[in-house]
């Protein structure tokens, strides 16, 4: 994807932040929602004149969060994220899980349940094991889940995003309900502009981050960047 965008005439800087790739495995940096910190480090080092920030999946949330604190970012592209991951679930499930996760008396039991879930070969099992991995809570799924709960509609600070925003979603995303798309749009009350697109089954792009037709998504991104005169 970075090569494709670069072939469109843009300089591309790809980097891993806390909880990702070598930043986690080689340098031991666990996941941190304060993504403005690694973004600041990259901007300080490369000193670009006009920068856009592009994030996929949870990276979309992190990029909007970073833009809220880093005015040197002029444009943000967020693809496949939820403004509040916990609110992706039905209300009653959220209430029950939140009470159980914050219960001291259930702490040990919830950890045992979480460790069992992490071994399951399904989406819930992958989410649990991946959260334990990126947060370095390898034996503690409860604490890992609490970090995930921090990725909510308050901590993203959408109201502080003043940049041009391109918001991309997929109608049959198996991680993020499409209803979260409109919630994010409504929260960007101070953005300079908001352009959005929901990809469909007809386009073969209805899955998470448009897996099935990634080139279509990238062409939309390139067209938007060019229209914004970056």
C-alpha positions, 0 to 999 in steps of 0.5 A, spaced: 500 500 500 505 504 501 508 503 494 502 504 491 501 511 494 508 513 493 507 511 485 501 516 485 507 521 486 507 522 494 513 521 499 511 516 504 513 514 511 511 508 514 513 507 521 511 502 527 508 505 533 508 502 540 505 495 540 506 494 533 512 490 529 519 491 531 517 497 536 514 491 540 518 485 539 525 488 538 524 494 543 519 492 548 514 498 547 507 496 549 501 499 546 499 506 548 493 510 545 497 516 546 499 516 538 501 523 538 507 521 541 510 517 536 507 521 530 511 527 534 517 523 533 516 522 526 515 529 524 520 532 529 525 527 525 523 528 518 520 535 518 515 534 512 512 541 510 505 538 509 503 531 512 497 527 511 496 521 516 493 514 514 491 509 519 488 502 518 483 498 522 485 501 530 490 505 526 484 509 524 482 511 531 490 512 533 491 517 527 485 521 529 487 521 536 494 523 534 491 529 529 487 532 535 494 533 539 498 534 533 497 540 528 502 539 524 498 534 521 494 537 515 489 531 513 487 525 516 485 518 513 481 513 517 479 506 515 476 501 518 476 503 525 470 504 531 470 511 534 468 507 541 470 499 540 466 497 546 460 501 544 460 496 537 457 491 542 449 491 544 448 495 550 446 490 555 453 486 553 457 492 554 454 493 561 455 486 563 462 486 561 464 492 564 461 491 571 465 484 570 472 487 568 472 492 573 470 487 579 475 486 584 472 479 586 471 477 579 478 479 577 481 472 578 475 468 575 475 473 569 482 472 567 481 464 567 475 465 562 480 470 558 485 465 558 481 460 555 478 465 550 484 466 548 485 459 545 479 459 541 480 459 534 475 464 532 474 472 532 473 473 539 479 468 541 484 472 536 482 479 539 483 477 546 490 473 544 492 479 540 490 484 546 495 480 550 500 480 545 500 488 544 499 490 551 505 485 554 499 482 558 501 475 556 498 472 562 493 477 564 487 478 559 483 483 564 488 488 564 489 487 556 482 488 555 482 495 560 487 498 555 482 496 549 476 500 553 481 506 553 479 506 545 473 510 546 469 516 544 472 520 549 479 519 549 479 520 541 478 527 542 474 528 535 472 535 537 479 537 537 480 534 530 481 541 525 484 537 519 481 535 513 478 528 514 477 522 509 473 517 513 472 510 510 468 504 512 465 497 509 458 495 510 459 488 512 465 489 516 466 483 521 469 487 526 466 494 526 459 495 525 457 500 520 453 504 525 460 507 528 461 510 521 456 515 522 457 516 530 464 518 528 462 523 522 457 526 528 463 527 533 468 531 528 464 537 529 471 542 528 474 538 522 476 543 516 472 538 512 469 531 512 469 526 506 466 519 507 465 513 503 462 506 505 464 501 501 459 495 498 459 488 496 457 490 489 464 493 489 467 487 492 470 492 498 465 490 503 470 487 508 474 490 513 479 495 510 476 493 503 480 486 503 477 484 496 478 490 493 484 494 496 486 498 490 479 501 489 480 504 496 487 506 495 485 510 488 479 513 493 485 515 497 490 518 492 484 522 489 482 525 495 489 527 497 490 530 490 484 534 491 486 537 497 492 539 494 497 536 498 
